[in-house]
Amino acid sequence: MNATIGIPPAVTEETEPFWNAARDGRLLIERCRDCGAESFPPRGICRSCRARTMEWTEITGAGGEVYSLTVNHQRWLPDLEVPYAIVLVEFPGHPGVRVAGRLRGCSPEDATIGMRVEVGFEPGPGGFAIPSFVAGTA
Ligand SMILES: [Zn+2]
C-alpha cells in the first residue's frame, strides 16, 4: 500500500486523461453525453444510464465544500506529517461528484463538514500529482 494521501494512482485507459490533467493542476471529471450525469472517479461508463459515451469536463471556479472527513493518524510515508484530515469534497453545480484528498492549511481538529476548500495538487508516488485540498480563507 502506498499513495494513501488521496486516490491511488491506478492508471488505466479510463483514468489516464485525469492524471495528465492533474499534472497541470486541473481537476477533470466525467460527464455523460447521453444523460448529462457527471461522475468521479472516472470509470468510462455512466452511473445513471450505463452509456459509455463519457466525455471529460473540468471543475473550475469557486472550489468545493467538505461533505465528510476522517482524520488519519497513520504515518504511511516517512516525511508525512500526522495527523491530517482526509476530506470528501462536493462541488456546487456538480451533483454526483465527490473527490477525496488530504486537507492542507488547517489543523485536523479545525476541519469541519461544510467548510470551503480549494482544489490543489501535491506531488505523489511515481511522479503523479495527487488531488488534495486547501482550507478556504472565507
Ligand atoms: Zn448517462
Residues whose N, C-alpha, C, O or C-beta is under 5 A from the ligand:
A	BS01	ZN	C32 D34 C35 G36 A37 C46 S48 C49 R50 A51
